[in-house]
Amino acid sequence: ELSRSDMKKAREYLYQGIALASKLNTIYGLTGCYSQLTTLFQNTSDTDSAAKYFSLLRAAADKRQGVDDKINYYMTAGLYHKNRSEFAESIQYM
């Protein structure tokens, strides 16, 4: 909800989530935060930051075979490519 009402606070919490997930060594926590940051930055037209977190999400998901990590990636990838009008790429993830 904060991503709709207070983007700054949402970003701060997501950065804290990344720090905690890194400390606890949980890829699922990282992929969740990277996914949210990708969408948040796309929604604010910060395409460079969106691309950065999308790349981090892909790299983290590729390291793991876990279904949850892949789900975070596929959900975000579909939306990411759709928002960039890359519909042929987007459909592969939806």
KADA-V506070 format. One record per residue. N is the residue number from 1. D_CENTER is the distance of its C-alpha to the mean C-alpha in Angstrom with 2 decimals. Layout:
n	d_center
N	D_CENTER
N	D_CENTER
This chain:
n	d_center
1	15.82
2	15.65
3	13.02
4	16.03
5	18.81
6	17.92
7	14.95
8	16.39
9	16.68
10	13.19
11	11.94
12	14.71
13	13.87
14	10.25
15	11.97
16	14.57
17	12.32
18	11.22
19	14.97
20	16.03
21	13.87
22	15.22
23	18.64
24	18.63
25	17.28
26	14.89
27	12.24
28	11.16
29	10.68
30	8.67
31	6.28
32	6.21
33	5.91
34	3.41
35	1.41
36	4.47
37	5.14
38	4.25
39	6.26
40	8.49
41	9.46
42	10.15
43	12.19
44	14.10
45	14.81
46	13.55
47	12.82
48	13.27
49	10.66
50	8.10
51	9.49
52	9.50
53	5.94
54	5.56
55	8.74
56	8.06
57	5.69
58	8.67
59	11.17
60	10.38
61	10.50
62	13.55
63	15.27
64	15.55
65	17.41
66	16.17
67	15.55
68	13.00
69	10.74
70	11.43
71	10.95
72	7.29
73	7.13
74	9.89
75	8.97
76	5.96
77	8.43
78	11.21
79	10.13
80	9.01
81	12.42
82	14.28
83	13.55
84	14.89
85	17.85
86	17.33
87	18.59
88	20.06
89	16.85
90	14.96
91	17.69
92	17.21
93	14.06
94	15.56
